[in-house]
């Protein structure tokens, strides 16, 4: 975080000083976990399901914090912020478990004000903010972009998918005067949400990956989703002021966003008209993409060490961003060929000592991402068929699909059969239409089975899996199917070996 005194923080947030004359400088990071406080930091007191951060204020200061951002008086130097204004209709609501008195909303509102002040000051210098949105692939693309930008200068990006009302300002406040790139995910649960996040940390480069079916139950249609995703490109500065919109030319709803921005548009994709495109795309025996990166500045070969053809689109968006910020084509291709997965449970591939390969893609799911994962499973298992290896898909519910839920789940079950997946294990009644779809498409007997929960799936798999098999585990995070993947890899005599380089 940039250095600010408690008095400056009080002025920025509209708070008042408590047990402080305001002269104390905050020179360290902002933290909401008192166990992670560093010397000179600012402790953010938030309520939780079991504990309230306000009760740890004095301990945080004793551990080195300069002061506390709080909603009420505490036993420590603090900035006490006013109650949050009532949220406007359609605005991004602040929801913290345990926030029974509105103190969490008050502190998060203040944290957002502090983040906006800091990023505007830094953006007036050498900081570039990159914003990423899309129905799927945001986190993976964020991780790839960060790895491409790090050689160009200090880069900040959130861990995992920490992109909510707390994660967004917390990440922004990790930046300081030395930071050159701030890479942020922008997600939405309703119209106007991306616009709010873009106002908090205005991006100069905006990346829109795709418009899919995720959250269609909340938005009503893909067109409704596109209207909200396009808020990112509307927030970009004009081309004359350096604004750049990176748009997926292969997605018509994304490509159409070029009419909604004053920024310069850079298109990416596999279509011939894309400015930054992939040609000669092919997969190796582990479903890792190889392609020629083609740009106006030249072309170079890329060998992605990530699993799945869908990573090509993510890589192209990352390449376009890096090229805009100073990399050349050869540098981008080389860095793409050495990137690593940084976020867990997203196409995380591990191989047990007995040879079983587990694809843990259980963090989240929507129809588009499940289709991509099933195609990757089919590709990875093809080489093992000659030795008797089978492909297994363990799938759970895809959440927030509204009235399209049954049809979407049914279609996934049918696709599993069409892709010749050997065994489908559907977990939970909410996903039952997957099993029904597989049966209607032509599966029978035990090729598709419906089990009630993750424990039942684990028990079934332990009895039937062999070392030559490949298994995909995927569902929306509410299903917690990572428990299945973890259980399969947890036996002491079955040491797992990362196939994708592990976390970097």
C-alpha positions in Angstrom: 0.0 0.0 0.0 1.1 3.6 -0.5 2.2 5.3 2.7 -0.6 7.2 4.4 -1.1 8.5 7.9 -4.1 7.5 9.9 -5.3 11.1 9.6 -5.2 10.8 5.8 -7.0 7.5 5.9 -9.7 9.1 8.1 -10.1 11.9 5.6 -10.3 9.5 2.6 -12.8 7.2 4.2 -14.9 9.8 6.0 -14.0 8.3 9.4 -12.8 9.7 12.7 -9.7 9.2 14.7 -9.8 7.1 17.9 -6.9 6.9 20.3 -4.7 8.5 17.7 -3.5 12.0 16.8 -3.4 10.9 13.2 0.3 11.2 12.6 1.1 7.5 12.6 2.1 6.3 9.1 0.8 3.1 7.6 3.7 1.7 5.7 2.8 -2.0 5.5 0.1 -4.0 3.9 -3.6 -4.0 4.7 -4.8 -7.3 6.3 -8.1 -8.6 7.6 -6.5 -11.6 9.3 -4.7 -10.5 12.5 -2.3 -13.5 12.2 -0.9 -12.1 9.0 -0.2 -8.5 10.2 3.2 -7.1 9.2 5.0 -4.2 10.8 3.4 -0.9 9.9 0.3 -2.4 8.4 -3.4 -1.6 8.7 -5.7 -4.1 10.3 -9.2 -4.2 8.9 -11.8 -5.3 11.5 -14.5 -7.4 9.8 -17.2 -9.6 11.4 -17.1 -13.3 10.7 -19.3 -16.3 11.2 -17.5 -17.2 14.5 -15.5 -14.2 15.5 -15.5 -10.5 15.0 -12.3 -8.8 13.9 -13.0 -5.9 16.3 -12.1 -8.2 19.2 -8.6 -8.7 17.7 -7.8 -5.0 17.3 -5.4 -4.7 20.2 -3.7 -8.0 19.3 -3.1 -6.7 15.7 -1.5 -3.5 17.0 0.6 -5.5 19.4 1.7 -7.6 16.4 2.9 -4.5 14.6 -0.1 -2.9 13.0 -0.1 0.9 13.0 -3.8 1.1 13.5 -7.2 -0.4 12.7 -10.0 0.4 10.2 -13.1 -0.3 12.3 -16.8 0.3 12.5 -16.8 1.0 16.2 -14.3 2.1 18.9 -11.7 -0.5 19.8 -8.9 -0.8 22.3 -6.3 0.4 19.8 -5.5 3.4 17.6 -8.1 3.4 14.9 -10.0 5.1 12.2 -13.7 4.5 13.0 -15.8 4.7 9.8 -19.5 5.8 9.6 -22.3 3.4 8.7 -22.5 2.4 5.1 -25.2 4.1 3.1 -28.1 2.0 2.1 -27.3 0.2 -1.1 -29.0 1.6 -4.2 -31.3 -0.7 -6.1 -29.2 -3.0 -8.4 -25.9 -2.1 -6.8 -23.3 -4.7 -5.9 -24.4 -5.7 -2.4 -22.0 -6.2 0.4 -22.6 -9.6 2.1 -20.4 -10.9 4.9 -21.3 -13.9 7.0 -21.8 -12.7 10.5 -22.5 -9.0 9.6 -25.6 -8.7 11.7 -25.2 -5.1 12.6 -23.9 -3.6 9.3 -20.3 -3.1 10.6 -18.9 -5.3 7.8 -20.7 -3.2 5.1 -19.3 0.0 6.7 -15.7 -1.2 6.8 -15.9 -2.7 3.3 -17.3 0.6 2.0 -14.4 2.5 3.6 -11.9 -0.1 2.3 -13.2 0.6 -1.3 -12.8 4.3 -0.9 -9.2 3.8 0.3 -8.5 1.4 -2.6 -9.9 3.9 -5.1 -7.8 6.8 -3.7 -4.6 4.6 -3.8 -5.1 3.3 -7.3 -5.9 6.7 -8.8 -2.8 8.1 -7.3 -0.6 5.3 -8.6 -2.3 5.3 -12.0 -1.3 8.9 -12.4 2.3 7.6 -12.4 3.5 4.3 -13.9 0.8 1.8 -12.8 -1.3 0.1 -15.4 -4.5 -1.6 -14.3 -5.7 -4.6 -16.3 -9.3 -5.8 -15.8 -10.5 -9.2 -16.9 -14.1 -10.4 -17.2 -16.0 -13.3 -18.8 -18.3 -16.2 -17.9 -15.4 -18.6 -17.5 -11.6 -18.6 -17.5 -11.1 -15.3 -15.6 -8.9 -16.8 -12.9 -6.7 -18.9 -15.2 -6.3 -16.0 -17.6 -5.4 -13.7 -14.7 -2.7 -16.1 -13.7 -1.3 -16.3 -17.2 -1.3 -12.5 -17.7 0.4 -12.0 -14.4 3.2 -14.4 -15.4 3.7 -12.7 -18.7 3.8 -9.2 -17.1 6.1 -10.0 -14.2 9.3 -9.9 -16.2 8.3 -6.4 -17.3 8.0 -5.0 -13.8 6.5 -5.7 -10.4 3.0 -7.1 -10.8 0.1 -7.6 -8.4 -2.8 -10.1 -8.9 -5.2 -11.7 -6.5 -4.7 -15.2 -5.3 -7.1 -17.7 -6.7 -10.5 -16.2 -7.3 -10.4 -13.7 -4.5 -12.4 -11.2 -6.5 -15.4 -10.4 -4.2 -16.2 -7.2 -2.4 -13.3 -7.8 0.0 -10.8 -9.4 -2.4 -11.0 -6.6 -5.0 -10.0 -3.7 -2.7 -7.6 -5.9 -0.7 -5.8 -6.7 -3.9 -5.7 -3.1 -5.1 -4.2 -2.1 -1.8 -1.3 -4.5 -2.3 0.1 -2.1 -4.9 2.6 0.5 -4.0 4.8 3.0 -5.8 7.0 0.2 -7.2 4.1 -1.7 -8.8 3.8 -1.5 -12.5 0.9 -3.8 -13.3 -2.3 -4.5 -11.3 -4.2 -7.4 -12.8 -7.8 -7.8 -11.5 -10.8 -10.0 -12.1 -14.2 -8.4 -12.4 -17.2 -10.6 -11.7 -20.9 -9.8 -11.4 -24.1 -11.1 -9.9 -26.2 -8.4 -11.5 -26.3 -5.4 -13.8 -24.0 -2.6 -12.8 -21.7 -4.7 -10.7 -18.7 -4.7 -13.1 -19.2 -0.9 -13.6 -18.9 -0.5 -9.8 -15.7 -2.5 -9.6 -14.2 -0.7 -12.6 -15.0 2.6 -10.9 -13.2 1.4 -7.8 -10.0 0.6 -9.8 -10.3 2.1 -13.3 -8.6 -0.2 -15.8 -6.6 1.0 -18.8 -6.7 -2.4 -20.5 -9.9 -4.4 -20.4 -10.1 -8.1 -21.4 -13.4 -9.8 -22.2 -13.0 -13.6 -22.6 -16.5 -14.9 -23.4 -20.2 -14.8 -22.7 -21.5 -18.1 -21.5 -24.3 -19.5 -19.4 -22.9 -19.0 -16.0 -25.4 -17.1 -13.8 -28.0 -17.1 -16.6 -30.5 -17.7 -13.9 -29.8 -14.3 -12.5 -29.4 -12.4 -15.7 -32.2 -14.1 -17.7 -30.2 -14.6 -20.9 -26.8 -14.6 -22.5 -27.6 -11.2 -24.0 -28.3 -10.0 -20.4 -24.9 -11.4 -19.4 -23.2 -9.7 -22.3 -24.8 -6.4 -21.3 -23.1 -6.6 -17.9 -19.8 -8.0 -19.1 -19.6 -5.1 -21.6 -19.6 -2.6 -18.7 -15.8 -3.2 -18.6 -15.1 -1.9 -22.0 -17.5 1.0 -21.4 -15.3 2.0 -18.4 -12.0 2.1 -20.4 -10.4 5.4 -21.4 -10.5 6.5 -25.0 -7.9 5.3 -27.4 -6.2 8.7 -27.4 -5.8 8.3 -23.6 -4.3 4.8 -23.9 -7.5 2.7 -23.5 -7.3 -0.8 -25.0 -10.1 -3.4 -25.2 -9.0 -7.0 -25.8 -12.0 -8.8 -27.2 -12.5 -12.5 -28.2 -13.3 -12.4 -31.9 -14.6 -16.0 -31.8 -17.5 -15.1 -29.5 -20.0 -12.9 -31.4 -21.4 -11.4 -28.2 -17.9 -10.3 -27.1 -16.9 -9.1 -30.6 -20.0 -6.9 -30.7 -18.7 -5.0 -27.6 -16.4 -3.1 -30.0 -19.3 -0.8 -30.6 -19.6 0.0 -26.8 -16.1 1.4 -26.2 -14.0 4.4 -27.0 -10.9 2.4 -26.4 -8.8 0.9 -29.2 -9.9 -2.6 -29.9 -7.5 -5.6 -30.2 -9.2 -8.8 -31.3 -7.9 -12.3 -30.4 -9.0 -15.8 -31.4 -8.6 -18.6 -33.9 -10.6 -16.9 -36.7 -8.8 -15.5 -39.6 -9.9 -11.9 -38.8 -8.4 -11.9 -35.3 -5.5 -9.5 -34.9 -3.8 -11.8 -32.4 -4.6 -15.3 -33.3 -3.6 -19.0 -33.0 -3.0 -21.1 -36.1 -2.2 -24.8 -36.4 -3.6 -25.7 -33.0 -3.0 -29.2 -31.9 -2.9 -31.2 -28.6 -0.2 -33.5 -27.3 -1.0 -36.8 -25.6 -1.6 -34.9 -22.3 -4.0 -32.5 -24.0 -1.5 -29.6 -23.8 -2.0 -27.2 -26.7 0.6 -26.3 -29.3 0.0 -23.5 -31.8 1.6 -20.7 -33.8 1.1 -17.3 -32.2 0.4 -14.9 -35.1 0.5 -11.1 -34.6 1.1 -8.0 -36.7 4.7 -8.0 -35.4 5.4 -11.5 -36.4 4.8 -15.1 -35.4 6.3 -17.7 -33.0 5.6 -21.2 -31.8 3.9 -21.8 -28.4 3.8 -25.0 -26.4 1.5 -24.4 -23.5 2.2 -26.6 -20.4 -1.5 -26.4 -19.4 -4.1 -29.0 -20.1 -7.0 -28.3 -22.4 -7.6 -26.6 -25.8 -9.7 -23.9 -24.1 -6.4 -22.5 -22.7 -5.6 -21.3 -26.2 -8.1 -18.5 -25.9 -6.8 -17.5 -22.5 -3.3 -17.5 -23.8 -4.2 -15.2 -26.7 -5.8 -12.7 -24.4 -2.7 -12.8 -22.2 -0.4 -12.4 -25.2 -2.3 -9.4 -26.5 -2.1 -7.7 -23.0 1.7 -8.4 -22.8 2.3 -7.1 -26.3 0.4 -3.9 -25.4 2.7 -3.4 -22.4 6.0 -3.8 -24.1 6.8 -7.5 -24.8 7.7 -8.7 -28.2 6.4 -11.8 -29.9 9.3 -14.1 -29.1 9.2 -13.1 -25.5 5.5 -13.7 -25.2 5.8 -17.1 -26.9 8.7 -18.1 -24.6 6.8 -17.1 -21.5 3.6 -18.8 -22.6 5.6 -21.9 -23.0 6.8 -21.8 -19.4 3.6 -20.6 -17.5 2.3 -22.7 -14.6 -1.0 -23.2 -13.0 -1.2 -21.0 -10.0 -4.8 -21.5 -8.7 -5.8 -24.8 -7.2 -8.7 -27.0 -8.5 -8.6 -25.6 -12.0 -7.5 -28.3 -14.5 -5.1 -29.4 -11.8 -3.6 -32.7 -13.1 -1.9 -35.1 -10.7 -0.8 -38.7 -11.2 -0.8 -41.3 -8.4 2.1 -43.6 -8.0 0.0 -46.4 -9.5 -0.6 -44.4 -12.7 -4.1 -43.1 -12.0 -4.4 -39.5 -13.4 -6.8 -37.2 -11.6 -8.0 -34.0 -13.3 -9.3 -31.8 -10.4 -11.3 -29.0 -12.0 -13.7 -28.8 -9.1 -13.6 -25.2 -8.1 -16.5 -24.2 -10.3 -18.6 -25.2 -13.3 -20.9 -23.9 -16.0 -22.0 -25.6 -19.2 -19.2 -24.1 -21.3 -16.4 -25.0 -18.8 -17.8 -28.6 -18.3 -17.8 -29.1 -22.1 -14.2 -28.0 -22.3 -13.2 -30.2 -19.4 -14.9 -33.3 -20.9 -13.2 -32.7 -24.3 -9.9 -32.5 -22.4 -10.6 -35.7 -20.6 -11.4 -37.5 -23.9 -8.2 -36.3 -25.4 -6.0 -37.2 -22.4 -7.5 -40.7 -22.1 -7.2 -41.6 -25.8 -3.6 -42.7 -25.5 -4.4 -45.1 -22.7 -7.1 -47.0 -24.4 -4.7 -49.5 -25.9 -3.6 -50.5 -22.4 -7.1 -50.8 -21.1 -7.3 -47.4 -19.4 -10.7 -45.8 -19.0 -12.0 -42.3 -18.9 -14.2 -41.3 -15.9 -16.2 -38.1 -15.4 -17.4 -37.4 -11.9 -19.8 -34.4 -12.3 -22.0 -32.5 -10.0 -24.5 -29.7 -10.2 -23.9 -26.5 -12.2 -25.4 -23.8 -10.2 -27.4 -20.6 -11.1 -28.7 -21.7 -14.4 -32.3 -20.9 -13.6 -35.0 -22.4 -15.9 -32.3 -23.7 -18.2 -30.8 -26.0 -15.5 -32.5 -29.3 -16.4 -31.8 -28.9 -20.2 -28.2 -27.8 -19.5 -27.5 -30.8 -17.3 -29.2 -33.2 -19.7 -27.0 -31.9 -22.5 -23.8 -32.5 -20.5 -24.8 -36.1 -19.9 -25.5 -36.6 -23.6 -22.1 -35.0 -24.5 -20.3 -37.4 -22.2 -21.7 -40.3 -24.2 -20.9 -38.6 -27.6 -17.3 -38.1 -26.5 -17.1 -41.8 -25.6 -16.4 -41.2 -21.9 -16.3 -44.7 -20.5 -17.9 -44.0 -17.1 -20.1 -41.1 -15.9 -20.7 -40.7 -12.1 -23.3 -38.0 -11.4 -23.3 -36.7 -7.9 -26.4 -35.3 -6.2 -30.1 -35.0 -7.2 -29.5 -31.4 -8.5 -27.4 -33.0 -11.3 -29.7 -36.0 -11.9 -30.6 -34.7 -15.4 -27.0 -35.4 -16.5 -27.6 -39.1 -15.7 -30.9 -39.1 -17.5 -29.4 -37.4 -20.5 -26.6 -40.0 -20.7 -29.1 -42.8 -20.5 -31.3 -41.3 -23.2 -28.3 -40.7 -25.5 -27.4 -44.4 -25.4 -25.6 -45.2 -22.1 -26.9 -48.1 -20.1 -26.1 -50.3 -17.1 -23.3 -48.9 -15.0 -21.8 -46.7 -17.7 -23.7 -43.9 -16.0 -24.6 -43.9 -12.4 -26.3 -41.5 -10.0 -25.0 -41.3 -6.5 -26.3 -39.2 -3.6 -23.1 -37.4 -2.4 -19.4 -37.0 -2.6 -18.7 -39.8 -0.1 -20.7 -42.3 -2.1 -18.8 -41.3 -5.3 -15.5 -41.8 -3.5 -16.5 -45.2 -2.2 -17.5 -46.3 -5.7 -14.4 -45.0 -7.3 -12.0 -46.6 -4.8 -13.4 -50.0 -5.7 -13.3 -49.6 -9.4 -10.5 -47.3 -10.5 -7.3 -48.8 -12.0 -3.9 -47.3 -12.5 -4.4 -46.7 -16.3 -7.6 -44.7 -15.8 -8.0 -40.9 -16.2 -10.7 -39.3 -14.0 -12.2 -35.8 -14.2 -13.8 -34.2 -11.1 -15.9 -31.1 -11.8 -18.9 -29.2 -10.4 -19.9 -25.9 -9.1 -18.1 -25.2 -5.8 -21.2 -25.6 -3.7 -21.0 -29.3 -4.5 -17.5 -29.5 -2.9 -16.5 -32.3 -5.2 -12.8 -31.5 -4.6 -13.3 -33.9 -1.6 -13.5 -36.7 -4.1 -10.3 -35.7 -5.8 -8.5 -35.1 -2.5 -9.6 -38.5 -1.2 -8.4 -40.3 -4.4 -4.9 -38.7 -3.9 -4.7 -39.0 -0.1 -3.6 -42.6 0.4 -0.1 -42.7 1.9 1.0 -45.4 -0.6 -0.3 -43.4 -3.5 2.0 -40.4 -3.7 0.7 -37.9 -6.3 3.1 -36.3 -8.8 2.0 -33.1 -10.6 1.7 -33.4 -14.3 1.4 -29.7 -15.0 4.4 -28.4 -13.0 2.3 -27.8 -9.9 1.9 -24.3 -8.5 4.5 -21.8 -9.5 
